[in-house]
Amino acid sequence: MRWPSAWVTACSCALLLAGCGCGGGDAKQTKPSPRPPRIPVDVAPRLAAEADLIARAQPGSCAARAAAARLQADAVEAIQTHQVPPRYQEPLLSAANGLAARLSVCAEPTRKDDEKKREKKKHEKDH
């Protein structure tokens, strides 16, 4: 498994768990533990889906770069509109910024590149 894919998938799982608010306490406790902060149900799945899109994209592709930029912008917007609890803001923004930085350059093959490859193969066959 590619490292960025594993990292993005792990972030997606963390976002979903934070959004769902998992509660697994001991039943013998007399005082209920405080509920962990939650990311709204409309925000967590959207950010997780964007992270999954990045994981499925070809590394170094323009599609991956665009998806990372979209995730970064949506994470910033969610934080600025107070939809992400303070507890999750830094990890979410760090993950989104890290992905955007690693995928900042795209190298989609151009038509000229494809033609050059074909000409090179043809030349190699002739000799």
PyMOL commands that set and color helices and strands:
alter all, ss='L'
color gray80, all
select helices_A, chain A and resi 3-20+44-56+62-80+86-102+111-126
alter helices_A, ss='H'
color red, helices_A
deselect
rebuild
show_as cartoon
